[in-house]
Amino acid sequence: MTLSNVTKSQPSEPRTRILFWTLAIAATTALLFLRRPDAVLHAQFWAEDGVVWFADAYNFGPLNALLRARDGYLQTLPRLACAAALWVPLLYAPLVTNLIALVIEALPPLFLVSSRMRNLGPLSLRCVLALLVLFVPDSSEVHAAITDSEFQMAVLACLIIIAEVPRSWVGRVFDIIVLALFALTGPFCVLLLPVALLRTLAPVLAHRHYLDRSPRPERWRWIQISLLATGGLAQGLTVLTAAGARLNTTLGASLTKFIHIVGGQLVLPLFVGTNRLYDISDDLRKVTLVASVLAIAALLAFGYGLVDGSLELRCFILFALLVFTAAMVYPTIEPIDNQWDVFLGPGLGLRYWYLPRLALMATLVWLLGRGRPAAIRMLAGVLACIMGISLVIHWRYKALPDFHFESYVRVFEQLPSGATGQFRLNPGGPWIMELVKK
């Protein structure tokens, strides 16, 4: 995600640093809150937040729930969040999980503007990249929901891998906690492992260490790799011992569907806010033609970035493409056959496009750099302007429907011990949380 190898130090004066971080944290907090204020002001559980993670923590106890696999994987992050939510009255449990999710969502943009990311370029560039992380379009599933916070954790873990190695014990502890928690939450660690190997071995093979100035930085790189590998081993053993945990469905894959998914889900939302591919025309051939142009343009941009981009950009693109590939091959959207048919329309599976969209946005910014041909820079400039306007226009999310969680809590509190209370949760339908009254 580098435009240049030019680095500028963070503000060095203590007062300047305090002011900088105060503004950065305040701006990030405000943007996250204003994107969907009801996540804090009227907090509700979202899907697995309550149906799986909190229900398991409440019914089985937080320690027993921590070891339960979901979809064949350990899911440590949401289970720890819901264990923390048990310490407050039930009415405020959704607020606790939402706040934890928002804190995790704030970490990647704040990490981007830290001194650890100086290898990406000047602070102004990193501020732009941080804003892109906060403005990824059509990604409501991963906003203020602990269930899908693993996607923000994936971004943060990838940034840690491509960042400079930490020079303080605080930075080392931060890396260990984040990477360990990330590795024990879902399968992403398996996908990040080859990226970490590339980040570690490429500078060695090129006989340079980029901007890592600490002695023997590769030693810490191998510690990071060890954490990912250990987590991957734990997740692999969990998959083997949790047979049948994942949906047994068919993909219904085809080239035409692939083109529609890439063009409609990855590219189009950057410029119109959401997947409006099928609003273009009733003629499927015209829709396929537009999707093909968009898909080819995205693949060419990714290819150009992988070939000519910096090591950091190549690592991020590679990770995003691995996540995209895994989503296409092993999706878990709905318990129906032909999973790719679900991918075609707007509104479902939004979490799967989060990282690829972010990688495409970062690549578009990289295309603006001085090292690219003038024609490409001009085209990228036009597209970046359109994207910027669209991101601002479509940035806010609608409030979730009010399922009156407080009324369910009042009823539940009147139940005798051992009785089962049911709570209807967003997004509706079969999402009903069941708690056995203590």
C-alpha positions in Angstrom: 0.0 0.0 0.0 3.0 2.2 -0.5 3.1 5.2 -2.8 6.7 5.8 -2.1 9.5 4.8 0.2 9.8 8.3 1.6 9.3 8.4 5.3 8.5 11.2 7.7 8.6 10.9 11.4 5.6 11.2 13.6 5.4 14.5 15.5 8.4 14.4 17.9 7.5 17.0 20.6 5.6 15.4 23.5 2.8 18.1 23.3 2.6 17.7 19.6 2.3 13.9 19.9 -0.4 14.2 22.5 -2.4 16.7 20.4 -2.0 14.5 17.3 -3.2 11.3 19.0 -6.0 13.2 20.8 -7.3 14.5 17.4 -6.7 11.1 15.7 -8.7 9.2 18.4 -11.4 11.8 18.6 -11.9 11.9 14.8 -11.9 8.1 14.5 -14.4 7.8 17.4 -16.7 10.4 15.9 -16.7 8.8 12.5 -17.4 5.4 13.8 -20.2 6.7 16.1 -21.8 8.8 13.4 -21.8 6.1 10.8 -24.6 4.3 12.7 -25.3 6.0 16.1 -27.9 3.5 17.1 -25.1 0.9 17.6 -24.3 2.8 20.8 -27.5 4.8 21.6 -29.8 1.8 21.0 -27.6 -1.2 21.1 -29.0 -4.6 19.9 -27.4 -7.9 19.3 -26.8 -8.8 15.6 -27.4 -12.4 14.5 -24.6 -14.6 15.9 -23.7 -11.9 18.5 -26.6 -13.1 20.5 -27.8 -16.4 19.0 -24.4 -18.1 19.3 -21.7 -16.1 21.2 -23.8 -14.6 24.1 -26.2 -17.5 24.3 -23.3 -20.0 24.6 -21.5 -17.8 27.2 -24.7 -17.4 29.3 -26.0 -21.0 29.0 -22.7 -23.0 29.1 -20.5 -20.6 31.0 -17.7 -18.4 29.4 -14.9 -21.0 29.9 -16.9 -23.9 28.3 -18.1 -21.6 25.5 -14.5 -20.6 24.8 -13.6 -24.0 23.6 -16.7 -24.6 21.4 -16.0 -24.5 17.7 -18.3 -22.7 15.3 -18.3 -23.5 11.5 -15.4 -25.8 12.3 -13.1 -23.1 13.8 -12.2 -21.6 17.2 -13.8 -18.1 17.5 -12.0 -16.7 20.5 -12.6 -13.0 19.9 -16.4 -12.9 20.0 -16.5 -15.4 22.8 -14.2 -13.3 25.0 -16.4 -10.2 24.2 -19.5 -12.0 25.2 -17.8 -13.3 28.3 -17.1 -9.6 29.2 -20.8 -8.8 28.5 -21.9 -11.2 31.2 -20.5 -8.8 33.8 -23.2 -6.2 33.1 -27.0 -6.4 33.3 -28.6 -8.3 30.4 -30.1 -5.0 29.1 -26.6 -3.6 28.5 -24.9 -6.7 27.1 -25.4 -5.7 23.4 -23.8 -2.3 24.2 -20.7 -4.0 25.6 -20.2 -6.2 22.6 -20.9 -3.3 20.2 -18.4 -1.1 22.0 -15.7 -3.8 21.9 -16.4 -4.2 18.2 -16.1 -0.5 17.6 -12.8 -0.4 19.5 -11.5 -3.2 17.2 -12.8 -1.3 14.2 -10.9 1.8 15.3 -7.5 0.0 15.6 -6.5 -0.4 11.9 -6.9 3.3 11.0 -5.1 4.4 14.2 -2.3 1.9 13.5 -1.9 3.2 10.0 -1.0 6.7 11.3 1.4 5.4 13.9 5.2 5.4 13.4 5.2 1.7 12.8 3.7 2.4 9.4 6.3 4.9 8.2 7.4 2.5 5.5 4.1 3.3 3.6 5.0 6.9 3.1 4.4 10.3 4.6 1.8 10.9 7.3 -0.5 12.7 4.9 -0.7 9.6 2.8 -1.3 7.3 5.8 -4.1 9.6 6.9 -5.8 9.2 3.6 -5.4 5.4 3.8 -6.9 5.5 7.4 -9.9 7.4 6.1 -10.4 4.8 3.4 -10.5 2.1 6.1 -13.2 4.1 7.9 -15.2 4.7 4.7 -15.2 1.3 3.0 -18.7 1.3 1.3 -21.5 -1.2 1.7 -19.9 -3.0 4.6 -22.6 -2.7 7.3 -22.1 -6.3 8.3 -18.7 -5.6 9.7 -19.7 -2.4 11.5 -20.2 -2.5 15.3 -20.9 -6.3 15.2 -18.6 -8.5 17.2 -19.5 -11.5 14.9 -17.6 -10.0 12.0 -15.0 -8.0 13.9 -12.6 -10.8 12.7 -12.4 -8.9 9.4 -11.1 -5.8 11.0 -8.7 -8.0 13.0 -7.6 -9.4 9.7 -6.8 -5.9 8.4 -4.9 -5.0 11.6 -3.0 -8.3 11.6 -1.9 -7.7 8.0 -0.8 -4.2 8.8 1.3 -5.5 11.7 2.9 -8.0 9.3 3.8 -5.3 6.8 4.7 -2.7 9.4 8.1 -1.9 10.8 9.0 -4.3 13.7 8.3 -2.9 17.2 11.2 -1.3 19.0 9.6 -1.2 22.5 8.2 -3.9 24.8 4.7 -2.2 24.5 4.8 -2.7 20.7 5.9 -6.3 21.1 3.2 -7.1 23.6 0.7 -5.5 21.2 1.8 -7.6 18.3 1.6 -10.8 20.4 -1.9 -10.1 21.7 -3.3 -9.1 18.4 -1.7 -11.9 16.4 -2.6 -14.6 19.0 -6.2 -13.4 19.2 -6.4 -13.1 15.4 -4.9 -16.6 15.0 -7.5 -18.2 17.3 -10.4 -16.5 15.7 -11.5 -18.1 12.4 -9.3 -19.3 9.5 -7.7 -16.0 8.5 -4.3 -16.9 10.0 -3.8 -19.7 7.5 -4.3 -17.1 4.7 -2.0 -14.5 6.3 0.9 -17.0 6.9 2.2 -17.0 3.3 2.0 -13.2 3.3 4.1 -13.1 6.4 6.6 -15.4 4.8 6.8 -13.2 1.8 7.2 -10.1 3.9 10.0 -11.8 5.8 11.9 -13.5 3.0 11.6 -11.0 0.2 13.9 -8.3 1.7 16.4 -11.0 2.7 16.5 -12.4 -0.9 16.8 -8.8 -2.1 19.7 -8.2 0.4 17.9 -5.3 2.1 15.7 -4.8 5.2 13.7 -1.9 3.9 13.2 0.5 6.8 13.5 -1.9 9.7 16.3 -0.2 11.7 16.2 -2.4 14.8 19.0 -5.0 15.0 18.1 -8.4 13.4 14.5 -7.4 12.6 13.9 -10.8 10.9 14.0 -12.4 14.4 10.8 -10.7 15.3 9.3 -11.5 11.9 9.8 -15.2 12.7 8.1 -14.8 16.0 5.1 -13.3 14.2 5.2 -16.2 11.7 5.3 -18.7 14.6 2.2 -17.2 16.2 0.3 -17.5 12.9 1.6 -21.0 12.3 0.6 -22.1 15.8 -2.9 -20.6 15.4 -3.2 -22.3 12.0 -2.3 -25.7 13.6 -4.8 -25.2 16.3 -7.5 -24.2 13.8 -6.6 -27.2 11.6 -6.9 -29.6 14.5 -10.3 -28.0 15.4 -11.5 -28.5 11.8 -10.5 -32.2 11.9 -12.3 -32.8 15.2 -15.4 -30.8 14.3 -16.5 -32.7 11.2 -19.8 -31.7 9.7 -19.7 -28.3 11.4 -19.8 -26.4 8.1 -22.7 -26.1 5.7 -22.9 -28.9 3.2 -23.9 -27.0 0.0 -23.0 -26.6 -3.6 -21.4 -23.5 -5.2 -23.2 -23.3 -8.5 -20.1 -21.6 -9.9 -19.8 -20.3 -13.4 -17.6 -17.8 -15.3 -20.6 -15.4 -15.8 -21.4 -15.5 -12.1 -17.8 -14.8 -11.3 -17.7 -11.8 -13.5 -20.9 -10.5 -12.0 -19.6 -11.0 -8.5 -16.3 -9.2 -9.1 -17.9 -6.4 -11.1 -21.0 -6.0 -8.9 -19.7 -6.7 -5.5 -16.0 -5.6 -5.5 -15.9 -2.7 -8.0 -19.3 -1.0 -8.4 -20.0 -0.2 -4.7 -16.8 2.0 -4.7 -18.4 4.3 -7.2 -22.2 4.1 -6.5 -22.3 3.0 -2.9 -23.7 -0.5 -3.3 -24.1 -3.3 -5.8 -26.5 -1.9 -8.4 -25.4 -4.0 -11.3 -28.8 -5.3 -12.1 -30.3 -1.8 -12.2 -28.3 -1.1 -15.3 -30.6 -3.0 -17.8 -33.1 -5.8 -18.1 -30.8 -7.2 -20.8 -28.5 -9.7 -19.2 -26.0 -9.4 -22.0 -25.6 -5.6 -21.3 -25.2 -6.3 -17.6 -22.6 -9.0 -18.3 -20.7 -6.6 -20.6 -20.6 -3.9 -17.9 -19.6 -6.4 -15.3 -16.9 -7.7 -17.6 -15.4 -4.3 -18.0 -15.4 -3.6 -14.3 -14.0 -7.1 -13.5 -11.2 -6.8 -16.0 -10.3 -3.3 -14.8 -10.1 -4.6 -11.2 -8.0 -7.6 -12.1 -5.6 -5.5 -14.2 -5.2 -3.0 -11.3 -4.5 -5.9 -8.9 -2.1 -7.5 -11.4 -0.2 -4.2 -11.9 0.0 -3.7 -8.2 1.3 -7.2 -7.6 4.0 -6.8 -10.4 5.1 -3.2 -9.9 3.9 -2.3 -6.5 5.9 -2.0 -3.3 6.4 -5.1 -1.1 3.8 -3.7 1.3 1.2 -3.3 -1.4 1.9 -6.7 -2.9 1.4 -8.3 0.6 -1.9 -6.5 1.2 -3.3 -7.4 -2.3 -2.2 -11.0 -1.9 -3.9 -11.3 1.4 -7.1 -9.7 0.2 -7.1 -12.0 -2.9 -6.6 -15.1 -0.7 -9.5 -14.0 1.5 -11.6 -13.5 -1.6 -10.7 -16.9 -3.0 -11.5 -18.6 0.2 -14.8 -16.8 0.4 -15.6 -18.0 -3.2 -14.6 -21.6 -2.6 -15.9 -22.0 1.0 -18.8 -19.6 1.6 -21.2 -19.9 4.5 -24.0 -17.5 3.6 -27.3 -19.5 3.6 -28.0 -23.2 4.1 -29.0 -23.6 0.4 -27.4 -25.0 -2.7 -25.8 -22.7 -5.3 -24.1 -20.4 -2.9 -22.9 -18.1 -5.7 -26.4 -17.2 -6.6 -26.7 -15.6 -3.1 -23.5 -13.6 -3.9 -25.0 -12.0 -7.0 -27.5 -9.7 -5.3 -26.9 -6.8 -2.9 -27.2 -7.1 0.9 -25.8 -10.5 1.6 -22.2 -11.7 2.2 -21.0 -8.1 2.6 -18.3 -9.2 4.9 -16.6 -11.2 2.2 -16.0 -8.1 0.0 -14.6 -5.9 2.8 -10.9 -6.8 2.4 -10.9 -7.0 -1.4 -12.6 -3.6 -1.7 -10.1 -2.1 0.7 -7.3 -3.5 -1.3 -8.8 -2.1 -4.5 -9.2 1.3 -2.9 -5.5 1.2 -1.8 -4.4 0.2 -5.2 -6.3 3.1 -6.8 -4.5 5.5 -4.5 -1.2 3.8 -5.4 -2.0 4.4 -9.1 -1.9 8.1 -8.4 1.7 8.0 -7.5 4.4 9.7 -9.6 6.0 6.5 -10.7 3.0 5.5 -12.8 2.5 6.5 -16.4 0.7 9.8 -16.9 -2.4 8.3 -18.6 -2.9 5.8 -15.8 -2.5 8.6 -13.2 -5.1 10.7 -15.0 -7.6 7.9 -15.2 -6.9 7.0 -11.6 -7.4 10.6 -10.6 -10.8 10.7 -12.2 -11.8 7.4 -10.6 -10.5 8.5 -7.2 -12.6 11.7 -7.3 -15.7 9.7 -8.2 -15.0 7.2 -5.5 -14.4 10.0 -2.9 -17.7 11.6 -3.6 -19.5 8.3 -3.5 -17.9 7.3 -0.2 -19.0 10.5 1.4 -22.6 10.3 0.0 -23.1 6.7 1.0 -21.1 6.6 4.2 -23.9 6.6 6.7 -25.7 3.3 7.5 -29.4 3.1 8.3 -30.3 2.2 11.9 -31.2 -1.4 12.5 -34.9 -2.2 12.9 -36.0 -1.9 16.5 -36.8 -5.4 17.9 -37.4 -3.9 21.4 -34.7 -5.9 23.1 -35.6 -4.2 26.4 -39.1 -5.7 26.3 -37.7 -9.2 26.0 -35.4 -8.5 28.9 -38.3 -7.5 31.1 -40.2 -10.7 30.3 -37.0 -12.8 30.8 -36.4 -11.3 34.2 -39.8 -12.5 35.4 -39.3 -16.1 34.3 -38.6 -18.8 36.9 -35.2 -20.4 37.1 -34.7 -23.1 34.4 -37.2 -21.5 32.0 -36.1 -20.6 28.5 -36.5 -17.1 27.3 -36.5 -16.2 23.6 -35.3 -13.0 22.1 -35.9 -12.0 18.5 -32.8 -10.4 17.0 -31.7 -8.6 13.9 -31.7 -9.3 11.0 -34.9 -11.1 11.8 -36.2 -14.4 10.4 -34.7 -17.4 12.2 -32.4 -15.3 14.4 -33.8 -16.0 17.8 -31.6 -16.1 20.9 -32.5 -18.6 23.6 -31.4 -18.2 27.2 -32.0 -20.6 30.1 -32.8 -18.5 33.2 -30.3 -19.0 36.0 
